[in-house]
């Protein structure tokens, strides 16, 4: 779910050193500055990001993993799909993501005896893997915030005007059976 091209710096970044994470959850509050909000608006192809904050708990998960839980809030400006006027929208997303080192047995997909994957759509997401000793919690926040963006923002009261389809005979697609209408069996 990465929002950046390989080699690009994350638009919103907060690096967490895995070796420094303990079993006791650490609370972290992140807030995007003006440069980060502008970069996120460009990535998300929206008019602007007025605010983006996150309240996170970061803790050790099992032996080698890290669990990041929390809440993302934001205010964005998008163009209305009807009038193209600016529409202010709120983002409210919950985060609960587990990270495990690359190659960890904990990241493997569970299979039943027949070799089929067993996934519970209502269950927790599979753990994400990380390489090295750092996880970018800021990028995770940006990814979850992006999930909360309304793809079809509409200004309150804006409606599509009446649209009448053409009813002319010439506009209609001819029936494939039209050639048989004059055919009679002798």
PEWOSUL-V789814 format. One record per residue. N is the residue number from 1. RES is the residue in one letter. SS is DSSP state (A for helix, B for strand, O for the rest). Layout:
BEGIN
N/RES/SS
N/RES/SS
END
This chain:
BEGIN
1/X/O
2/X/O
3/X/O
4/X/O
5/X/O
6/X/O
7/X/O
8/X/O
9/X/O
10/X/O
11/X/O
12/X/O
13/X/O
14/X/O
15/X/B
16/X/B
17/X/B
18/X/A
19/X/A
20/X/A
21/X/O
22/X/O
23/X/O
24/X/O
25/X/O
26/X/B
27/X/B
28/X/B
29/X/B
30/X/B
31/X/B
32/X/O
33/X/O
34/X/A
35/X/A
36/X/A
37/X/A
38/X/A
39/X/A
40/X/A
41/X/A
42/X/A
43/X/A
44/X/A
45/X/O
46/X/O
47/X/O
48/X/B
49/X/B
50/X/B
51/X/B
52/X/B
53/X/B
54/X/B
55/X/B
56/X/B
57/X/B
58/X/B
59/X/B
60/X/B
61/X/B
62/X/O
63/X/O
64/X/O
65/X/B
66/X/B
67/X/B
68/X/B
69/X/B
70/X/B
71/X/B
72/X/B
73/X/B
74/X/B
75/X/B
76/X/B
77/X/B
78/X/B
79/X/B
80/X/O
81/X/O
82/X/O
83/X/O
84/X/O
85/X/O
86/X/B
87/X/B
88/X/B
89/X/B
90/X/B
91/X/B
92/X/B
93/X/B
94/X/B
95/X/B
96/X/B
97/X/B
98/X/B
99/X/B
100/X/B
101/X/B
102/X/O
103/X/O
104/X/O
105/X/A
106/X/A
107/X/A
108/X/O
109/X/O
110/X/O
111/X/B
112/X/O
113/X/O
114/X/O
115/X/O
116/X/O
117/X/B
118/X/O
119/X/O
120/X/O
121/X/O
122/X/O
123/X/O
124/X/O
125/X/O
126/X/O
127/X/O
128/X/B
129/X/B
130/X/B
131/X/O
132/X/O
133/X/O
134/X/B
135/X/B
136/X/B
137/X/A
138/X/A
139/X/A
140/X/A
141/X/A
142/X/A
143/X/A
144/X/A
145/X/A
146/X/A
147/X/A
148/X/O
149/X/O
150/X/O
151/X/O
152/X/O
153/X/O
154/X/O
155/X/O
156/X/O
157/X/O
158/X/O
159/X/O
160/X/O
161/X/O
162/X/O
163/X/O
164/X/O
165/X/O
166/X/O
167/X/O
168/X/O
169/X/A
170/X/A
171/X/A
172/X/O
173/X/O
174/X/O
175/X/O
176/X/O
177/X/O
178/X/A
179/X/A
180/X/A
181/X/O
182/X/O
183/X/O
184/X/O
185/X/O
186/X/O
END
